[in-house]
Amino acid sequence: MIKKIHNIRNNYNSTLFDFICGIITALLFSAFLYLEHFGITLKFINTLFGLLALALLLYIPKRAVLVAGFFIGLLWFYWIGYSFKYNGVGYMEPIITILFAVVYTLFFGVLALTKSVAIRAFMLFVLSFVEPFDFNWLQIELLFVDSYFGVYKYQLLLILLALSLPSYIKNRYRYLPLLLLIFSININPATQKDAPLKIKLVATDITQDKKWKRESLLPTIELVFGEIEEAKKEGYDIVVFPESVFAFYMNKTPQVMNKLKESSKEIAIVAGSLLNEGDVHYNVTYVFNEGNFSVAKKLVLVPFGEYIPLPKFAQDFINEIFFGGASDFKTATEPTDFTIKGVKFRNAICYEATCDEIYEGDVSFVIAISNNAWFSPSIEPTLQKLLMRYYARKNGVTIYHSANYRGTGIIK
């Protein structure tokens, strides 16, 4: 295959050919994401495009790999810079977008260090373990989350072997390794069950520029209590609200706390807010149940959103320049579980619902809450949903997700 590609390349302008190859690779690598964004889930297409994308990364010329990496970064993460305008540094938006494209140019660029298909296959497998700056939203196995293949590492390895080995076999058996694809088929998926409770997931659509304004507080509080009353009438056991639906330090507002505790005598309430303990602040989930409450602190922070994954001197500089001197959020030391009517749930707040740490131990059900308005309008909620689907399937977990701006639903 690699000889055929180079023969075609020699007959055309090589620079243009490399650019086109890279663009096609990036489009195939990203197709499943954009199809899902527009409500299209086609297992055959996702399987075919995923295989073609990986095959091209193994065989295309070196410069084409760099082009592919750049546009994969762009197509997947163009929205990252959107949130900066809410910190008063909107001019950083295009800079952050290009920065992420460059990061993934370098990420996939290691493949351009060699023409060897076998070494590229090995490198691509190794890259599936790499998380640039602790940001793990590019999972190579994610290409097959809605396909005929599974999402485990061994299945990815088998796919890469099936695609790379034919280039080293010169006889009529050269395509025999493609049979390895059979062993990558998702034959026995992990079992996912429904929680034996009636759970109402509330979706809100409050824009980020209004969410934290004083004039939005009372309408939001009224909305929350209206949804609680409606959920009671409809016979729900639990009502779940998005991340930071209460855009203030909940523990500093006893009137709201007392009203929620009173309401929780009839229905359990899960809602996102902030917690202040002295000079330390947390992004948390409040769980109100049977007249009492507990707090589940976030375990995994968002890189460059809630903490800076750089040395201390760089953290201080970036916090001062881009985040008004605000310090990083603090975290819990371990995942938090809470029990409602005898059923145990694992807490997850936004980004951490897409991290391995949340699924460690005995976990069957996760209640996840998010605020996706930071990145409106974009594909971010779709990518988040696919990532949660990936972790849910891999771990046999059912996720109940409540979000502000798209993404609310049961993830199975």
C-alpha positions in Angstrom: 0.0 0.0 0.0 2.8 2.4 0.9 4.4 1.9 -2.6 1.1 2.6 -4.3 0.7 5.8 -2.3 4.3 6.9 -3.2 3.7 6.1 -6.9 0.6 8.2 -7.0 2.5 11.0 -5.2 5.3 10.9 -7.7 2.9 11.6 -10.5 1.5 14.8 -8.9 2.8 17.8 -7.0 4.1 16.1 -3.9 3.3 19.1 -1.6 -0.3 19.3 -2.8 -0.6 15.5 -2.6 0.7 15.4 1.0 -1.7 18.2 2.0 -4.7 16.4 0.4 -3.7 13.1 2.1 -3.5 14.8 5.4 -6.9 16.5 5.1 -8.6 13.2 4.0 -7.0 11.4 7.0 -8.2 14.1 9.4 -11.7 14.0 8.0 -11.9 10.2 8.2 -10.5 10.3 11.8 -13.2 12.9 12.8 -16.2 11.7 10.7 -17.8 9.7 13.5 -17.8 12.7 15.8 -19.4 15.1 13.3 -22.0 12.4 12.2 -22.9 12.0 15.9 -23.2 15.7 16.3 -25.8 15.8 13.6 -27.7 12.8 15.1 -26.3 10.2 12.7 -25.0 6.9 14.1 -24.0 4.4 11.3 -21.9 1.5 12.6 -20.7 0.4 9.2 -19.6 3.9 8.2 -17.9 4.4 11.6 -16.1 1.1 11.3 -15.0 1.7 7.7 -13.9 5.3 8.3 -12.1 4.4 11.5 -10.1 1.6 9.7 -9.2 3.9 6.8 -8.1 6.7 9.1 -5.7 4.4 11.0 -4.5 2.8 7.8 -3.7 6.2 6.3 -1.8 7.3 9.5 0.3 4.1 9.0 1.0 4.6 5.3 0.8 8.2 4.2 4.0 10.3 3.6 5.7 12.1 6.5 4.5 15.6 5.7 0.9 14.3 5.3 1.1 12.9 8.8 1.9 16.4 10.1 -1.0 17.9 8.1 -3.4 15.2 9.5 -2.3 15.9 13.1 -2.9 19.6 12.6 -6.4 19.2 11.3 -7.3 16.5 13.7 -6.4 18.9 16.5 -8.4 21.6 14.8 -11.5 19.5 14.1 -11.6 18.0 17.6 -10.7 21.0 19.7 -11.4 24.3 17.9 -13.8 25.1 20.7 -11.2 25.1 23.5 -10.5 28.8 23.4 -14.2 29.8 23.6 -14.1 29.9 27.4 -11.4 32.5 27.5 -13.8 35.4 26.6 -15.5 34.8 30.0 -12.2 35.6 31.7 -11.8 38.9 29.9 -9.1 37.6 27.5 -11.2 36.8 24.4 -8.3 37.7 22.2 -6.7 34.4 23.3 -9.4 32.4 21.5 -7.7 32.0 18.1 -4.3 31.6 19.8 -5.6 28.7 21.9 -7.2 27.1 18.9 -4.0 27.2 16.9 -2.0 26.0 19.9 -4.1 22.9 20.2 -3.8 22.2 16.5 0.0 22.5 16.9 0.0 20.2 20.0 -1.7 17.5 18.0 0.6 18.1 15.0 3.4 17.2 17.4 1.4 14.4 19.0 0.8 12.6 15.7 4.1 14.0 14.3 6.1 11.3 16.0 4.7 9.0 13.3 6.5 11.1 10.7 9.9 10.2 12.2 9.8 6.9 10.3 8.4 5.3 7.1 8.3 1.9 8.7 4.6 0.8 9.0 5.4 -1.5 11.9 7.1 1.2 13.9 4.2 3.6 13.1 1.7 1.0 14.3 3.7 0.6 17.6 3.9 4.4 18.0 0.2 4.8 17.4 -0.5 2.2 20.1 1.8 3.9 22.5 0.1 7.3 21.7 -3.2 5.8 22.9 -1.7 6.0 26.4 -0.4 9.5 26.1 -2.4 12.5 27.4 -0.8 15.9 26.5 -0.9 18.3 29.5 -3.1 15.8 31.3 -5.9 16.4 28.7 -7.3 13.0 27.7 -10.1 13.9 25.3 -8.3 12.4 22.3 -8.7 8.7 22.8 -7.8 6.7 19.7 -10.1 3.9 20.6 -13.0 6.4 20.6 -13.1 6.0 16.8 -14.8 2.7 17.3 -17.2 3.5 20.2 -20.1 3.2 17.8 -18.8 0.6 15.5 -18.6 -3.2 15.2 -15.3 -3.2 17.0 -14.6 -2.9 20.7 -12.9 -0.2 22.6 -10.3 -2.1 24.7 -6.6 -1.7 24.2 -6.1 -5.2 23.0 -8.7 -4.7 20.3 -6.9 -1.5 19.1 -3.6 -3.4 19.0 -5.2 -6.2 16.9 -6.6 -3.6 14.5 -3.2 -2.0 14.1 -1.5 -5.4 13.6 -4.1 -6.3 11.0 -3.5 -3.0 9.1 0.3 -3.1 9.3 1.3 -6.7 8.8 0.2 -7.0 5.1 3.0 -4.6 4.1 5.6 -7.2 5.2 4.1 -10.2 3.5 4.9 -10.4 -0.3 3.1 -13.7 -1.3 -0.5 -14.4 -1.8 -1.1 -14.7 1.9 -0.3 -11.0 2.4 -3.9 -10.1 3.4 -4.3 -13.0 5.8 -3.5 -10.7 8.8 -6.8 -8.9 8.2 -8.5 -11.9 9.8 -7.2 -10.4 13.1 -10.0 -7.9 12.7 -12.5 -10.7 13.6 -11.0 -10.8 17.1 -11.5 -7.1 17.5 -15.3 -7.4 17.0 -17.4 -6.3 20.0 -18.9 -9.8 20.6 -19.3 -9.7 24.4 -19.8 -6.1 25.6 -19.9 -5.3 29.3 -23.3 -5.5 30.9 -24.9 -2.2 31.7 -28.0 -2.1 33.9 -30.5 0.6 34.9 -30.7 1.9 38.4 -33.8 0.7 40.2 -35.0 4.2 40.9 -36.9 6.8 38.9 -34.4 9.6 38.0 -35.3 13.0 36.5 -32.4 14.6 34.6 -32.9 18.3 34.3 -31.5 20.1 31.2 -31.0 23.8 31.5 -29.9 26.3 28.8 -28.4 29.3 30.6 -25.8 31.1 28.6 -22.4 31.5 30.3 -22.4 35.3 30.0 -25.6 35.4 32.0 -25.1 32.5 34.4 -23.0 34.3 37.0 -24.8 37.6 36.9 -26.7 38.7 40.0 -29.9 39.3 38.1 -29.9 35.6 37.0 -29.7 34.1 40.5 -33.4 34.5 41.5 -34.8 33.2 38.1 -32.5 30.2 38.4 -33.4 29.4 41.9 -37.1 29.6 41.0 -36.5 27.3 38.0 -34.8 24.8 40.3 -37.5 24.7 42.8 -40.2 24.6 40.1 -38.4 21.5 38.6 -38.3 19.9 42.1 -42.0 20.4 42.6 -42.7 19.0 39.2 -40.5 15.9 39.8 -42.4 15.3 43.1 -45.7 15.3 41.3 -44.4 12.9 38.6 -43.2 10.4 41.2 -39.5 10.6 40.7 -37.1 9.3 43.4 -34.2 11.6 42.4 -34.0 14.9 40.5 -30.6 15.9 39.1 -29.5 19.4 38.1 -26.4 20.5 36.2 -23.0 21.6 37.4 -23.0 25.0 39.2 -26.7 25.3 38.6 -26.5 27.3 41.8 -23.9 29.9 40.7 -22.7 30.8 44.2 -21.2 29.3 47.3 -24.1 27.2 48.5 -22.7 26.8 52.0 -22.9 30.6 52.4 -26.7 30.6 51.7 -28.5 29.0 54.6 -32.0 30.0 53.3 -31.5 28.0 50.1 -29.9 25.1 51.9 -32.7 24.8 54.4 -35.4 24.9 51.6 -33.5 22.2 49.7 -33.2 20.0 52.9 -36.9 20.4 53.5 -37.8 19.4 49.9 -35.4 16.4 50.1 -37.8 14.8 52.7 -39.9 13.9 49.6 -37.4 13.6 46.8 -33.6 13.3 46.7 -31.9 16.3 45.0 -28.5 16.4 43.3 -27.2 19.8 42.2 -24.0 21.5 41.4 -22.6 24.5 43.2 -19.5 25.8 44.9 -18.1 25.2 48.4 -16.0 27.6 50.3 -13.8 26.5 53.3 -11.7 29.4 54.5 -9.4 30.4 51.6 -10.1 27.2 49.7 -12.8 26.8 47.2 -14.2 23.6 45.5 -16.4 22.7 42.6 -18.8 20.3 44.2 -22.0 18.3 44.0 -24.6 18.8 46.8 -26.7 15.8 47.6 -29.9 16.5 49.6 -31.7 13.4 50.9 -34.2 12.7 53.7 -33.7 16.2 55.2 -29.9 16.0 55.3 -27.1 16.9 52.8 -23.7 15.8 51.9 -21.0 17.3 49.6 -19.1 15.4 46.9 -16.0 17.3 45.9 -14.5 17.1 42.4 -11.6 14.7 42.1 -10.2 15.5 38.6 -9.8 19.1 37.6 -9.9 20.5 34.0 -6.4 21.2 32.7 -6.0 25.0 32.0 -9.6 25.5 33.2 -9.5 24.7 36.9 -5.8 24.1 37.3 -2.6 24.7 35.3 -0.6 21.5 34.6 2.7 23.4 34.6 5.5 24.1 37.2 4.6 26.5 40.0 6.2 29.6 38.5 4.3 29.1 35.3 1.0 28.4 37.2 1.3 31.8 39.1 2.1 33.7 35.9 -0.8 32.2 33.9 -3.3 32.6 36.8 -2.3 36.2 37.1 -2.4 37.1 33.4 -5.4 35.0 32.2 -7.5 34.2 35.4 -7.2 37.5 37.3 -4.9 36.0 40.0 -7.4 33.3 41.0 -5.8 30.2 42.4 -6.6 26.7 41.2 -9.6 24.8 42.6 -8.9 22.2 45.2 -9.9 18.5 44.9 -11.0 15.5 46.8 -8.4 12.8 47.5 -10.6 10.0 46.2 -13.8 9.4 44.3 -17.0 10.1 46.2 -19.9 7.7 46.4 -23.4 8.5 47.9 -26.3 6.2 48.5 -30.0 7.1 47.8 -32.7 4.6 48.8 -30.1 1.8 49.0 -28.6 2.5 45.6 -25.0 3.6 45.4 -23.9 6.2 42.9 -20.5 7.5 42.0 -20.2 11.3 41.7 -18.7 12.9 38.6 -18.5 16.6 37.7 -18.1 17.4 34.0 -14.5 16.6 32.8 -14.0 13.9 35.4 -16.8 11.8 34.0 -14.4 11.2 31.1 -11.5 10.0 33.3 -10.5 6.5 34.4 -10.3 7.6 38.1 -14.0 7.8 38.4 -14.6 4.2 37.3 -12.1 2.6 39.7 -13.5 0.2 42.3 -17.1 -1.0 42.6 -19.1 1.3 40.3 -22.4 0.4 38.6 -24.0 3.9 38.4 -22.6 7.3 37.9 -24.4 10.6 38.3 -22.6 13.2 36.2 -23.3 16.9 36.1 -21.9 19.4 33.5 -21.9 23.0 32.4 -21.2 22.9 28.7 -22.2 26.6 28.1 -18.5 27.5 28.3 -18.2 26.1 24.8 -21.4 27.1 23.2 -22.0 26.6 20.3 -19.7 23.7 19.4 -19.2 20.0 19.2 -17.9 19.8 22.8 -21.1 18.3 24.3 -21.1 15.6 21.5 -17.4 14.7 22.1 -18.1 14.6 25.9 -21.1 12.3 25.3 -19.0 10.0 23.1 -16.2 9.9 25.7 -18.7 9.1 28.5 -20.2 6.3 26.3 -16.6 5.0 25.8 -15.9 4.8 29.5 -19.4 3.5 30.3 -19.1 0.7 27.8 -15.5 -0.2 28.8 -16.4 -0.4 32.5 -20.0 -1.7 32.3 -21.4 1.4 34.0 -24.6 3.4 33.4 -24.2 7.2 33.5 -27.0 9.6 34.4 -25.9 13.0 33.0 -27.5 16.4 33.6 -26.0 19.3 31.7 -26.4 23.0 31.1 -26.4 23.4 27.3 -26.8 20.1 25.6 -25.7 16.6 26.7 -28.4 15.6 29.2 -29.4 12.0 29.1 -28.6 8.4 30.1 -25.3 7.2 28.7 -25.2 3.5 27.9 
